[in-house]
Amino acid sequence: RLSTQRPDHTTPFRERNPHYVGEDLTRTAKYPWYPMPERLTVYGENVTARSARELADKKKHLWRMPKERSYKEVSDAWKKLYEEWRARKPKAVMAVFRRGGKGYDPANPGKVLPREGFEDCYILAHDPGNQFERILGETPGRTSHSEVFVHRRSTLWRIDFSSIPTGSEILAARFFFAKRYWNPVEQQLKLKPGDAYYDFTAVRPTFYIATPINRPWVEAEASGFEYARDKFWKETCGMSWDGDDPDLLPLVIAYGQTGINNAEMDFTRAVEYFTCGKHKNHGFTLACPSGYFHNNNVHTSEAAKLKDRPAMMVIYEPRQ
């Protein structure tokens, strides 16, 4: 028999709409915003912003019209960049971190990066209740596809950089992910204001920020509610940046735009952040603010084809 008694409160979450979370705090009349600090700080730059959207406005001039690129073109560009750095830094080496792939440890080029070397997990809490449906009978960290979108519909990423000697000089780093499907540029350019998905195209300015995760999440257990079994986020999908112990740190360690069929973002400062020996590596998450939306349905590290799996390319000079 069903009880008429309301159950006790068993999680830390408050009853509020998680739509467009973590953005402009001046719109509280419309949305009950999640805990945010007064300012977001960009790591390695003398730049702060009140919100991700304000930072996107400041960096909008960096946006360029994207083009379709094959993984070979991306890989060839990495090799060219490496040769340019080698001309200036003869001791520089290049590492590519990709689950199941070789090349992450220049000292042992034949070694294959294991599962725990590159982890990713999709988390979801889209109103009015998709977080309940999504976690029933499914392990988000074991799916072959995910999203890179807003914080309530995005991916947790964590890469083991221990093959890079602590304190090495990080010369360049690029984070790559491939989309599962996309519309050709010509088709996207035909969309006009008011058309379905006009506000979600890649051919108008897009902007993503990467922020460090402050929880030791478990790939096979994390969801929009928990970062590990019976261990709850402060807010759904970790959308709490404020206070002494936030789910996500109020720090932007990388930013950039999305692409057409894949995306490649400059993660030089992010890799420096994780390899300098001063910070814990619980990984990062990527998300875009309103006004700069683009929904990326992407392959994860569970993808059948190696070339479709996300990767991090790092060029560095090892610390002696």
N, C-alpha and C positions, 0 to 999 in steps of 0.2 A: 504494500500500500504506500502510495506517495505521501510524503509528509507535507504539511502546510507551513512548517517552520522554516524560516529563512536560515540557511547554514551560516556558521560563523565565518568571519573574514579570515581566509587562510593564506592570502598572498599580499604583498605590499602594494599592489596596483590600486590606483584610484579610478573611480568611474568617470572616465572622460574620453572624448573622441580623439583618436590618435592621428587625425588627418593633418597633413602639412606641418608636422611637428618640428620644433627646434628652429624656427625661422624668426620672422619679425615679431618682436615682443609687443609692438604697439597695437597689434590686432587682437588683443585679448578679449575684446567685446564679442568677437565672432568665434574665437577658438580658445579653449582652456589650455594654453601652452604648457609644455613639459618643462621641468626644471632646467634652466639655462644660466650660465654665468653672465656677468655684465658684458664681457668682451670675449671673443675668440682670438687666439694668438696664432700667427703663422710662424712655424718653426723655421729658424734661420733667416727670417726677414724682420725688418722693423715695421711690421704691419699688424694691425689689429682691426677687428670689425665687430659690430654689434650682433650680426647674424651672418649665416652662410649666404643669404641673399645679398647683404651689403657687400660682403667680400666678392661675390660674383660680379656685382656692379663695378667694383674697383678694378677687376681683372678682365672685364668684358672686351677690352681692346686687344687682348691676346688671342681671341677666338679667330680661327681660320676655317673657311669652307672645307669640310672633309671630303676625301675621295676614297673609293673602294681600294683596298690594298690586300694582296695575297700574303699569306704568312711568309712565303719566300722573300717577298719584297721587304717585309718587316725585318726578317732575319738578316738579309743582305745589308740593310741599313745599320743594324747592330754591328756587323763585322766591319763595315766602313768606319763607324764611329770608333771602334776599338783600334783600328790601324791609325787613326788620327791621334788618339791618345798615346799609343805606343811610340809615335814619332817624338812626342814631348816627354813621355815617361816610359823609358825602355823597360822598367821593371813591372809595368802594369800587366794585369791579367784580366781575363773575362770569364765570368761564371754565369750559367743559365740555370735557374731553379725551376724545375717543372716535374711534377710527380711522374715517376716512371722514365724520366729522361736522364741522359748522361750530360756531364759537363758542369755540374754544380760545384765540383771540387777540382780546381785546376791541378792540384798536386796528385790527384787520382782520377784522371779523365775518363776512365772506364767505369767508374762507380755510378750506379743508378740511384736516383733520389727516391727513398721509400715513401710510403703513405704519410708517415708522421712528419716528413720533411716539407710537405706542402698540403695544408688542410684548408677546407672551405666548407661552409654550412649556410644554407638559406634560412632566413628567419622572416616571419610574416606576422603582421598584426593590423591588417587593413580593416577598418570599420566596415560594416557593423559587427563582424564576428568571424572573419575568415581565419583568425588565429586558432579558433577551435577546430574548424574543419581541416585545416592544413596539417595539424599535428596528430590527427587520429589515424592510427595504423600506418604511419610513415615516419621514416627517419630522415629528416631534412639534410643531414650531413652525408647521406649515401645516395643522393640523387645525381643524375648526370646533367641536370640543368638547374639554373638559378636565375635570379634577377640582379641587376645593378640599377637601382632606381632610388627611391626615397628611403629614409632610415627604417621605416616600418615595412619595407619590402626590399630587402637588400641581402648582402652576403657578408659573412664573417670570413676573413682570410688570415692565415698565419703561416709564415715561412720560417724554417729553421736556417738561420744564417751562420751557424756555428763553424762552417767551413771557412768563413772569412775571419782572419785573425782580429781579435778585438782591437779597436783603435786604428784600423787600416784607413788609408785615405780613400774615401769613396769618390771616384771621379765622375761616374755617370751611372744611372740606373733607370730602367724602363719597365713599367708594369704593363703586361699585355693580357687581354682577354678577347675571345672570339664569340661572336653572336651566333645563335642557332638559326635565326632567320632575320631578314631585313628587306626593306623596299629600296629599289634602285634610286639613285640620286635624282634622276629625271622625274620619277614619279613623285618623290617628296617635294620637289620644287614646284609642282603643279598645285599643291595644296594652298588654299587661301584662308585668311582669318574666318573663323566660323565653320570651316570644314572639320569633320571628325579627325582627330589626331594631329591637327595643325600645331597645337601647342606641345606636341610630343615628338616632333621631327628632329633629325640630326642636322638639318640644313639651316637651322636658326641657332643663335648662341646657346650652347649648353655649358654646364659647369658642374664639376664634381669635386668634393673634398674628401680626403682620407683623414680619419681621426683614429688615434690609438684606442684599443679596447682595454679596459681596466679590470677585466675578469678572466680567470683561467678557464675558459670555455672548453667543452669537450665536443669534438666533431660529431660523434654518434649520438649525443644526448641533447645538444642545444636546440632551443626553439624560441618562439617569440615570448615565451614565459620564463624559461629556465636557461641558464648558461651551462648548467650541468645537472645531473639528476638531483632533484629536490633542492636545488640552489637557484633562487629566483633573482632575475634582474630587479633593479629598483623600479624601473618602469618597463612596460612591454617593449621588446626589441632593444633593450638597453638604452632607451631614450631619456637618459638622465645625465646631464653634464655638470651639474652644480654641486657644491658642497665638498666636504673633505674626502668623500669616497664615492665618486660618480661612476656610472657604468662605462661611460666614454669620457676620455679626457678632453677638456676644452682647448684642444691644440690641433691645428691643421698641419699635418706633416707632408702633405702633397695635395696638388690640385691640378685640374686639367679638364679638357673637353672629351666628349665621346666621338666615335667615328661612325662610319657607315656599316661595314660588315665586321669590324673589330675595333678595338680601342687600344691606344698605346699612350701612357701617361708618364711624365717625368717624375720618378720616385727617388731621385738622388738624395734629397734631404731625408726622406723617410728611411731609406736604408742606413744612412749615417746615424739616424736616431736610434735604430735598433742594434747597431753594431758598435756604438761608441763605448759600451760597457756601463752606461749610467742609467739605463731604463730597462724595465722588464719587457719581454716580448710576448704579449698576448695577442699580437696581430693588430689588424686594422679593419675598418669598414669604409665603404665608399657610398656616398649619397649625394643627391642633387637637391637644391632648393627650388621652390616654386618660382616660375618665371624663367627657369633654365632647365625645365624637365626634358628628359629623354629616357624612355623605358628600354633597357637593354635586357633581352632574354638571352642568357649566355650559357656556354658550356662550362662545366665544372671540372675538377680534377678526376671525376669519375667517367669522363667522356671516353668513348671507345678508341678514338683516334688521338694519337699523341699530339698532333699539330693543333688540335682543337682545345687542348687543355690550357688553362691560364699559365703564364710564365713570368718570371722576374729575371731580367738581364742586369748584371752588375759588372761594371768595370772598376777595378780598384788597384791600388798599389799596396801590397801586403806590408803590414807593420813588421819591421825587423826585430 
